Amino acid sequence: MNATQANLTHLPLRRALLQLCIPITGAMTLETAFNFVNGFWVGKLGTAALAAINLCSFTIWMLFALTGMISTGANSVIAQRIGAGQEEEARRVGWLAVVAGVGLGTLLCMLIQVFADPYLTWQASHNPAVQPVLKAGTVYLRQVFWFAPIFCLNECMSGILRAYGDTRTPLRLYAIGFAVNFALDPLLILGYGSWPGLGLRGAAYASGFSFLCVSVLFVALLQRRLGDFRPAWGWLGEVLRIGLPTAMTAAFFCLIYMLMAPLVGGYGPSALAALGLGHRIESFSYLVSHGLGVASITLVGQHMGAGDRRKAYQAGEQAVYLVSVLMGISSLALFFFARPMVLFFSADPEVLERAVTYLRWMSLCQWSTGVSVVLEGVMSGAGRPLLAGLAASGCAAVRLPMARYGASLYQLNGIWAAMVASRSLEGLLYLIIFARSSVWRLDPAESRTQADEFFETGPSGPNSDPLADECAGGGR
């Protein structure tokens, strides 16, 4: 696919968003399903094993969050180069992302091998009730992170293809990986016949080998699409300028949850298990909004690269409209069907009740969460993620003191209420930043050019149809 074929700026906005978003969401669903399948089989090992992988889940999220400094930045830069018609530069930025992704994954792998034990001990806050979980969690985390370079590489290669408007290929490749994981999980975790199960090590190996299969296919495909290996090192600063604020926001979000884990863990392993299960279930609604956010990076980036800021802003409006509808449905599903969702993973009565309560609290802030995630992608695509990232980080920072205060009054319910309040504030701030950002304002030269075109040809040409123009612009 060359830059001309990948350019989506000629499509109606809503159609382009859905064309990008649906396969992206499907691929992310499959990535999430890896964890769900692992959780299902690990749950058969008991509550302690389930709590161990839940304790590690925030660190794994941190891995993917930090990868965003390369994948998100490269997605935006490549999309802008495609919008500007600079195909060769787009290809070279793609190779840059591949190299940087492997390097970042290798660094994170080494850090976890060295610091996994003291890090998890700190996260568990030395609670005697949680100590049995630590040994299993340390083993699992170290084994998973041996595959960190593979995880990072896959995320970066997905970002490259998304920038080209190709969101179906990652979906197909992750479908293959999921099938491999589905077959390996019960065999490696529980064993079969005379084959002994490996427990949590088996869960790590099943995920790692599945992602390795995906990576091999990705590399073979990108070799053909990107041509000769010529990384554009000069673009590294711009990739990091766009990707770093988003990655740091996501990483800080994960860090706050890590800091909250000892607070939740103070109520016992069932509380940690409930938090982990709640996050797993809630991740399905999150990935819908994340899919729209990632689609927005590409579409907004291409319109910005083509010099059409008005269309870029309208793409953001369309993304907010779509996520509002979808997250309204999610809120209803989490509130009314929380119990059967949790029962899929655990029948422990205490875990069940606490996880159901968590999900019903979180149903109150699905809309604000979705808006935040989508507008994060919009601002990244526009090349202005910093202010939005600072607002999100500020809301995440107040979450911990709010949770501690809430816990002192209402125990776990106070923690959940604090999370709802901070998420709602974040959504409001994102809307203000999006609406008032200077990035959408035309500079004087652009304003004069568009005014001249208007008086010479009308809004869309001499034979403009207003209704057709609105549809072409993705009007609501």
C-alpha positions in Angstrom: 0.0 0.0 0.0 1.5 3.3 -1.1 0.8 6.8 0.3 -1.8 7.6 -2.3 -3.8 4.4 -1.6 -3.5 4.9 2.1 -4.7 8.6 2.1 -8.2 8.7 3.7 -8.7 12.4 3.5 -11.2 12.1 0.6 -13.6 9.9 2.6 -16.5 11.2 4.7 -15.3 11.5 8.3 -17.7 9.1 10.0 -17.1 6.5 7.3 -13.4 6.8 7.6 -13.5 6.6 11.4 -15.6 3.4 11.3 -13.5 1.9 8.5 -10.4 2.4 10.8 -12.0 1.8 14.1 -13.9 -1.5 13.6 -10.8 -3.6 12.7 -8.7 -1.8 15.3 -11.3 -2.6 18.0 -11.4 -6.2 16.8 -7.6 -6.6 17.0 -7.6 -5.0 20.5 -10.4 -7.3 21.5 -8.3 -10.2 20.5 -5.3 -8.8 22.5 -7.6 -8.5 25.5 -9.0 -11.9 24.9 -5.4 -13.3 25.4 -5.7 -12.1 29.0 -9.2 -13.3 29.4 -8.3 -16.8 28.3 -5.3 -16.8 30.6 -7.5 -15.5 33.5 -10.1 -18.3 32.9 -7.5 -21.1 33.1 -5.4 -19.5 35.8 -8.7 -19.2 37.8 -8.8 -23.0 38.0 -5.5 -22.9 40.0 -7.2 -21.0 42.8 -7.8 -17.5 44.2 -4.1 -17.0 45.1 -2.9 -17.7 41.5 -5.6 -15.4 40.1 -4.6 -12.6 42.6 -1.0 -13.1 41.5 -1.6 -12.4 37.8 -3.9 -9.5 38.8 -1.1 -8.1 40.9 1.1 -8.2 37.8 -1.6 -6.9 35.4 -0.8 -3.2 36.1 2.9 -3.7 35.3 2.0 -5.4 32.0 -0.3 -2.4 31.2 2.7 -0.2 32.0 4.7 -2.1 29.3 2.1 -1.3 26.7 1.6 2.2 27.9 5.3 3.0 27.6 5.4 1.4 24.1 3.0 4.2 23.1 5.8 6.7 23.1 7.0 4.9 19.9 3.8 3.5 18.4 1.6 6.5 19.0 4.3 9.0 17.9 5.1 7.0 14.8 1.4 6.5 13.9 0.9 10.3 14.0 4.1 11.3 12.1 3.6 8.6 9.4 -0.1 9.7 9.0 0.9 13.3 8.6 3.6 12.4 6.1 1.0 10.4 4.1 -1.4 13.3 4.2 1.3 15.5 2.9 2.1 13.0 0.1 5.6 12.2 1.4 5.7 8.4 0.9 9.4 7.8 1.3 9.6 9.7 4.6 6.6 7.7 5.9 8.4 4.4 5.1 11.6 5.5 6.8 9.7 6.6 9.9 8.2 3.1 9.9 11.6 1.5 10.1 12.6 3.9 12.9 9.6 2.7 14.9 10.6 -1.0 14.4 14.1 -0.4 15.7 13.0 1.8 18.6 10.3 -0.6 19.6 12.7 -3.6 20.0 15.1 -1.4 21.9 12.5 -0.2 24.3 11.2 -3.7 24.9 14.7 -5.0 25.6 15.3 -2.3 28.2 12.0 -3.0 30.0 12.8 -6.7 30.0 16.1 -6.2 31.8 14.6 -3.9 34.4 11.9 -6.4 35.4 14.4 -9.3 35.6 16.4 -7.3 38.1 13.7 -5.6 40.1 10.6 -7.8 39.9 10.9 -9.2 43.5 11.4 -5.9 45.4 8.9 -4.1 43.2 6.0 -6.6 43.8 6.9 -6.7 47.5 6.4 -3.0 47.6 3.2 -3.2 45.6 1.7 -5.7 48.0 2.5 -3.3 50.9 3.8 -6.2 53.1 0.3 -7.3 53.9 0.6 -10.8 55.5 -2.6 -11.9 53.8 -1.1 -11.1 50.4 2.4 -12.5 50.9 1.5 -16.0 49.5 0.7 -14.3 46.2 4.2 -12.7 45.8 6.3 -15.6 44.9 4.0 -16.8 42.2 3.6 -13.3 40.9 7.3 -12.7 40.7 7.8 -15.9 38.7 5.0 -15.0 36.3 6.1 -11.4 35.8 9.7 -12.3 35.0 8.6 -15.0 32.5 6.2 -12.6 30.7 8.8 -9.9 30.4 11.2 -12.1 28.6 8.8 -11.5 25.7 8.7 -7.7 26.2 10.6 -6.9 23.0 8.1 -9.0 21.1 5.1 -7.2 22.7 6.6 -3.8 22.0 7.6 -4.7 18.4 4.0 -5.9 17.6 2.5 -2.7 19.0 4.8 -0.5 16.9 4.2 -2.6 13.7 0.4 -2.3 14.3 0.8 1.5 14.6 2.7 1.6 11.3 0.0 -0.2 9.5 -2.8 1.9 11.1 -1.0 5.0 9.9 -1.4 3.6 6.4 -5.1 3.1 6.9 -4.6 -0.7 7.1 -6.3 -1.9 10.2 -7.5 -5.2 8.9 -4.1 -6.9 8.7 -3.4 -6.5 12.4 -6.8 -8.0 13.1 -6.1 -11.1 11.0 -2.7 -11.6 12.5 -3.9 -11.2 16.1 -6.7 -13.7 15.2 -4.0 -16.2 14.4 -2.1 -15.4 17.6 -5.3 -15.8 19.7 -6.0 -19.2 18.1 -2.4 -20.3 19.1 -2.9 -19.0 22.6 -6.3 -20.7 23.0 -4.7 -24.0 22.2 -1.6 -23.6 24.4 -3.2 -22.2 27.6 -4.9 -25.3 29.0 -2.0 -27.5 27.9 0.8 -25.4 29.4 -1.1 -24.2 32.5 -2.9 -27.4 33.6 -1.2 -30.1 31.5 -2.8 -32.9 29.7 -2.6 -36.6 30.4 1.0 -37.4 31.4 2.1 -33.9 30.4 2.6 -31.9 33.6 1.1 -28.4 33.8 3.4 -25.4 34.4 0.9 -23.3 36.3 1.6 -19.6 36.0 4.8 -20.2 34.0 2.6 -21.9 31.4 0.3 -18.9 31.2 3.3 -16.6 30.5 4.8 -19.0 27.9 1.4 -19.4 26.1 1.0 -15.6 25.7 4.7 -15.1 24.8 4.8 -17.8 22.1 1.4 -16.6 20.6 2.7 -13.1 20.3 5.9 -14.4 18.8 3.9 -16.0 16.0 2.2 -12.7 15.4 5.5 -10.9 15.3 7.0 -13.2 12.7 4.1 -12.6 10.4 4.2 -8.8 11.0 7.9 -8.6 10.1 7.5 -10.6 6.9 4.7 -8.3 5.8 6.4 -5.0 6.7 9.6 -6.0 4.9 7.6 -6.0 1.7 5.7 -2.8 2.5 8.5 -0.6 3.8 11.1 -1.6 1.3 14.8 -1.3 2.1 15.9 -0.9 5.7 16.5 2.9 6.0 15.4 4.3 9.4 14.9 8.0 9.4 16.7 8.8 12.6 16.1 12.5 12.2 12.4 12.0 12.9 13.0 10.4 16.3 12.6 13.7 18.2 9.3 14.4 16.6 8.0 10.8 17.2 9.0 11.2 20.9 7.5 14.7 21.1 4.1 13.4 20.1 4.3 9.9 21.7 6.0 10.7 25.0 3.2 12.8 26.6 0.6 10.2 25.7 2.9 7.3 27.0 3.7 9.2 30.2 0.0 9.9 30.8 -0.8 6.2 30.4 2.2 5.1 32.5 1.3 7.5 35.2 -2.2 6.2 35.2 -0.8 2.7 35.7 1.5 3.9 38.4 -1.4 5.4 40.3 -3.2 2.1 40.2 0.0 0.4 41.4 0.0 2.8 44.3 -3.6 2.0 44.9 -3.0 -1.7 44.9 -1.6 -1.7 48.5 -4.7 0.3 49.6 -7.0 -2.2 48.0 -4.8 -5.1 49.2 -5.4 -4.0 52.7 -8.9 -5.5 52.4 -7.4 -9.0 51.5 -6.7 -11.1 48.5 -10.4 -11.1 47.5 -10.3 -7.3 47.1 -7.2 -7.5 44.8 -8.8 -10.3 42.8 -12.0 -8.2 42.5 -10.1 -5.2 41.3 -8.2 -7.3 38.7 -11.4 -9.0 37.5 -13.2 -5.7 37.3 -10.4 -4.2 35.2 -10.4 -7.2 32.9 -14.2 -6.9 32.3 -14.1 -3.1 32.0 -11.3 -3.4 29.5 -13.8 -4.5 26.8 -15.6 -1.1 27.0 -12.2 0.7 27.3 -10.9 -0.9 24.1 -14.0 0.3 22.1 -13.1 3.9 23.0 -9.4 3.2 22.6 -10.1 1.9 19.1 -11.8 5.1 18.2 -8.9 7.1 19.8 -6.3 5.2 17.7 -8.4 5.6 14.6 -8.5 9.4 15.3 -4.7 9.5 15.4 -4.6 8.4 11.8 -7.5 10.4 10.5 -6.7 13.6 12.3 -3.1 13.2 11.4 -3.7 12.8 7.7 -6.0 15.8 7.6 -3.4 17.9 9.5 -0.7 16.7 7.1 -2.9 17.7 4.2 -3.3 21.2 5.7 -7.1 20.9 6.4 -7.5 21.8 10.1 -11.2 22.3 9.8 -11.7 18.6 8.7 -9.3 17.5 11.4 -11.4 19.2 14.1 -14.6 17.7 12.6 -13.0 14.3 12.8 -12.6 14.8 16.5 -16.2 15.9 16.9 -17.4 12.7 15.1 -15.2 10.6 17.3 -16.7 12.1 20.4 -20.2 11.5 19.1 -19.6 7.9 18.3 -17.9 7.1 21.6 -20.8 8.8 23.5 -23.3 6.4 21.9 -21.1 3.3 22.5 -20.2 4.1 26.1 -23.8 4.7 27.0 -24.5 1.1 26.0 -21.4 0.0 28.0 -22.7 1.7 31.1 -26.0 -0.2 30.9 -24.3 -3.5 30.3 -21.9 -3.1 33.3 -24.6 -2.1 35.6 -27.2 -4.7 34.8 -25.0 -7.7 33.8 -22.1 -7.3 36.2 -22.8 -10.6 38.1 -22.8 -13.0 35.2 -19.7 -11.3 33.8 -17.8 -11.9 37.1 -19.1 -15.5 37.4 -17.3 -16.4 34.2 -14.0 -16.0 36.1 -14.7 -16.7 39.7 -17.3 -18.3 41.9 -15.7 -17.2 45.1 -18.6 -15.5 47.0 -16.4 -12.7 48.4 -14.7 -12.0 45.1 -18.0 -12.1 43.3 -19.7 -9.5 45.5 -16.8 -7.1 45.5 -16.2 -7.3 41.8 -19.9 -6.8 41.0 -19.9 -3.7 43.3 -16.8 -2.3 41.5 -18.3 -2.7 38.0 -21.5 -1.0 39.0 -19.6 2.0 40.3 -17.5 2.1 37.1 -20.7 2.1 35.0 -21.2 5.7 36.2 -18.1 7.0 34.5 -18.0 5.1 31.2 -18.9 8.2 29.1 -16.2 10.4 30.6 -13.6 7.7 30.3 -14.5 7.1 26.6 -14.4 10.8 25.8 -10.9 11.2 27.5 -9.5 8.2 25.6 -10.8 9.4 22.2 -9.7 13.0 22.6 -6.3 11.8 23.7 -6.0 10.2 20.3 -7.4 13.3 18.5 -4.9 15.6 20.2 -2.0 13.2 19.4 -3.0 13.1 15.7 -3.0 16.9 15.7 0.5 16.8 17.2 -0.6 18.6 20.4 -0.8 15.9 23.2 1.1 17.8 25.9 -1.7 19.9 27.5 -4.2 17.0 27.4 -1.6 14.7 28.9 -0.9 17.1 31.8 -4.7 17.4 32.6 -5.0 13.6 32.6 -2.0 13.2 34.8 -3.3 15.7 37.2 -6.6 13.9 37.5 -4.8 10.6 38.0 -2.6 12.2 40.7 -5.6 13.3 42.8 -7.1 9.8 42.5 -4.8 8.4 45.2 -5.4 10.9 48.0 -9.1 10.9 47.1 -9.2 7.1 47.3 -7.4 7.2 50.7 -9.9 9.7 52.1 -12.8 7.7 50.6 -11.5 4.5 52.2 -11.3 6.2 55.6 -15.0 6.9 55.3 -16.6 4.1 53.3 -13.9 1.4 52.9 -13.9 -0.1 49.4 -16.9 1.8 48.3 -15.1 5.0 49.1 -12.2 4.0 46.8 -14.5 3.2 43.9 -16.3 6.5 44.4 -13.0 8.4 44.2 -12.1 6.7 40.9 -15.5 7.7 39.4 -15.1 11.3 40.5 -11.5 11.7 39.1 -12.5 10.0 35.8 -15.5 12.4 35.4 -13.3 15.4 36.0 -10.8 14.1 33.4 -13.5 13.9 30.7 -14.6 17.4 31.3 -11.1 18.8 31.1 -10.4 16.9 27.8 -13.5 18.5 26.2 -12.4 22.0 27.2 -8.9 21.4 25.9 -10.2 20.0 22.6 -12.6 22.8 22.0 -10.3 25.6 22.8 -7.0 24.4 21.4 -5.1 26.8 19.1 -4.1 23.9 16.8 -7.4 24.2 15.0 -7.0 27.9 14.2 -6.0 28.8 10.7 -2.9 31.0 10.3 -3.3 34.2 8.3 -1.9 32.7 5.1 -4.3 29.7 5.3 -7.3 32.0 6.1 -6.6 34.2 3.0 -6.2 31.2 0.8 -9.5 29.6 1.9 -11.3 33.0 1.6 -10.0 33.4 -2.0 -11.1 29.9 -2.9 -14.6 30.5 -1.4 -15.2 33.7 -3.4 -13.8 32.2 -6.6 -15.6 28.8 -6.5 -18.1 28.8 -3.6 -17.8 26.4 -0.6 -17.1 23.3 -2.6 -17.0 24.4 -6.2 -19.2 26.1 -8.7 -21.9 23.4 -8.6 -21.8 22.8 -4.8 -24.7 20.8 -3.2 -24.9 21.9 0.5 -26.4 18.6 1.6 -23.7 16.6 -0.3 -21.0 18.9 1.2 -22.3 18.2 4.8 -22.3 14.4 4.1 -18.8 14.6 2.6 -17.6 16.4 5.7 -19.0 13.8 8.0 -21.8 16.0 9.3 -23.9 14.7 12.1 
